[in-house]
Amino acid sequence: MLVEQAIQRVLDCGPECLDADLAVEAVAATEIIAKALGRGTQSDTYTKEVDAWLKSISAVPTSTLRSNAHQAMSRILGSDSELKELWEESEDLESWQSSVRLLQSAMSA
């Protein structure tokens, strides 16, 4: 499943600097998991297709997948994350961190 693969690629990265592209995919995958749990953090034009797809299937994310997504979000927020470094160059770092933490907390609830 693509969602699981996106999460796993972040976890498999190890101590190396996490590539921003991998991080972005994992954030999107975690949002899909959150939506499947009824805890999505975003609803807009970009999420309509995912919302419709989730209504057409009956998938319930496992506790392992939720735990892995939680860990991936921690890794993305960590010091060796290219995505975090890119956000540090913007004025919206705190907003981005808050949104990722909210998504991370959706995996714990």
JOWO-V358382 format. One record per backbone hydrogen bond with DSSP energy under -1.0 kcal/mol. NH is the residue of the N-H (numbers start at 1). CO is the residue of the C=O. E is the energy in kcal/mol with one decimal. If there is no record, write none. Layout:
NH/CO/E + NH/CO/E
This chain:
5/1/-2.2 + 6/2/-2.3 + 7/3/-1.8 + 8/4/-2.8 + 9/5/-2.4 + 11/7/-1.8 + 12/8/-2.6 + 18/80/-3.4 + 23/19/-1.9 + 24/20/-2.7 + 25/21/-1.9 + 26/22/-2.0 + 27/23/-2.3 + 28/24/-2.3 + 29/25/-2.5 + 30/26/-2.5 + 31/27/-2.0 + 32/28/-1.8 + 33/29/-2.1 + 34/30/-2.7 + 35/31/-2.6 + 36/32/-2.3 + 37/33/-1.4 + 38/35/-1.5 + 39/34/-3.5 + 47/44/-1.2 + 51/47/-2.8 + 52/48/-2.4 + 53/49/-2.5 + 54/50/-2.8 + 55/51/-1.5 + 56/52/-1.0 + 66/62/-2.3 + 67/63/-2.5 + 68/64/-2.7 + 69/65/-2.4 + 70/66/-2.3 + 71/67/-2.3 + 72/68/-2.5 + 73/69/-2.2 + 74/70/-1.7 + 75/71/-2.2 + 76/72/-2.3 + 77/73/-1.9 + 82/18/-2.7 + 85/81/-2.3 + 86/82/-2.4 + 87/83/-2.1 + 88/84/-2.2 + 90/87/-1.8 + 96/92/-2.6 + 97/93/-3.0 + 98/94/-2.3 + 99/95/-2.2 + 100/96/-2.3 + 101/97/-2.6 + 102/98/-2.4 + 103/99/-2.0 + 104/100/-2.5 + 105/101/-2.6 + 106/102/-1.4 + 107/104/-1.0 + 109/105/-1.5
